[in-house]
Amino acid sequence: MDNGLNFLFDAVDVSPLVVTHRLPFNPLKDPDLYEKALRNNEGIQFSHTLEEQIGGQLQAGFMLTDLYEDRDRTGILQEYAPQYIAARSVKPF
């Protein structure tokens, strides 16, 4: 899953990084972002909080058994922080 970091910036390939969006990112709540996504044929993407992503799994009865963070292989952002999380969750019988 994405931890939302990628959604904070309009451009992650230029320095300095400039925060342009709040999290969680929802282009349906901002007409300009929605129109930009449509114009650029990008599709509509959302970020979710860790509470929604991991908390939702726990509330559904899953047990979190492992966690791994990962980064993009290129770009400025990968130098500063991981952007992705892999969670291993199992549902007990």
C-alpha positions as CSV (number, residue, x, y, z in Angstrom):
1,M,0.0,0.0,0.0
2,D,1.0,3.6,-0.5
3,N,1.6,5.6,2.7
4,G,0.5,8.8,1.1
5,L,3.8,10.5,0.8
6,N,3.7,10.5,-3.0
7,F,0.5,12.5,-2.9
8,L,1.9,15.4,-0.9
9,F,3.8,16.8,-3.9
10,D,2.9,17.8,-7.5
11,A,6.5,17.1,-8.6
12,V,8.7,14.5,-6.9
13,D,11.5,14.9,-9.5
14,V,12.6,18.4,-8.7
15,S,14.4,19.9,-5.7
16,P,13.5,21.3,-3.4
17,L,10.3,19.3,-2.8
18,V,7.3,21.5,-2.2
19,V,4.3,20.2,-0.3
20,T,1.2,21.1,-2.3
21,H,-1.5,18.8,-1.0
22,R,-2.9,17.7,2.4
23,L,-3.4,14.0,3.3
24,P,-5.5,12.1,2.8
25,F,-5.5,13.1,-0.9
26,N,-8.9,13.1,-2.5
27,P,-9.3,14.8,-5.9
28,L,-13.0,14.6,-5.8
29,K,-13.0,17.2,-3.1
30,D,-11.0,19.7,-5.2
31,P,-12.4,20.5,-8.6
32,D,-9.1,21.8,-9.9
33,L,-7.3,18.5,-9.1
34,Y,-10.2,16.5,-10.6
35,E,-10.1,18.4,-13.8
36,K,-6.3,18.2,-14.0
37,A,-6.5,14.4,-13.6
38,L,-9.1,14.2,-16.4
39,R,-7.2,16.5,-18.7
40,N,-4.0,14.5,-18.3
41,N,-5.8,11.2,-18.6
42,E,-4.3,10.1,-15.2
43,G,-7.4,8.5,-13.7
44,I,-8.6,9.3,-10.2
45,Q,-6.2,8.3,-7.3
46,F,-6.7,8.6,-3.6
47,S,-4.5,8.2,-0.6
48,H,-5.7,6.5,2.6
49,T,-4.6,6.9,6.2
50,L,-2.7,4.0,7.9
51,E,-5.7,4.0,10.2
52,E,-8.0,3.1,7.3
53,Q,-5.6,0.6,5.7
54,I,-4.1,-1.3,8.6
55,G,-6.8,-0.4,11.1
56,G,-9.4,-1.7,8.7
57,Q,-7.7,-5.0,8.4
58,L,-7.5,-5.3,12.2
59,Q,-11.1,-4.4,12.6
60,A,-12.0,-7.1,10.1
61,G,-10.4,-9.7,12.3
62,F,-7.0,-10.0,10.6
63,M,-3.8,-10.3,12.6
64,L,-0.9,-8.2,11.4
65,T,2.1,-10.6,11.4
66,D,4.8,-8.7,9.5
67,L,5.5,-5.3,7.9
68,Y,7.9,-4.1,5.2
69,E,8.6,-0.6,3.9
70,D,9.9,0.1,0.4
71,R,10.9,3.0,-1.7
72,D,10.8,4.0,-5.4
73,R,14.1,3.2,-7.1
74,T,14.4,6.6,-8.7
75,G,13.5,10.2,-7.8
76,I,14.3,12.6,-5.1
77,L,11.7,11.3,-2.6
78,Q,13.3,7.9,-2.3
79,E,16.3,9.5,-0.8
80,Y,14.3,10.8,2.2
81,A,11.6,8.2,3.2
82,P,9.9,5.0,2.2
83,Q,6.7,5.5,0.3
84,Y,5.2,2.1,0.4
85,I,4.2,-0.5,3.0
86,A,3.6,-4.2,2.6
87,A,1.6,-5.7,5.5
88,R,1.3,-9.4,6.0
89,S,-2.1,-10.1,7.7
90,V,-3.7,-13.4,8.3
91,K,-7.2,-14.2,9.4
92,P,-7.3,-16.8,12.2
93,F,-9.8,-19.6,11.7
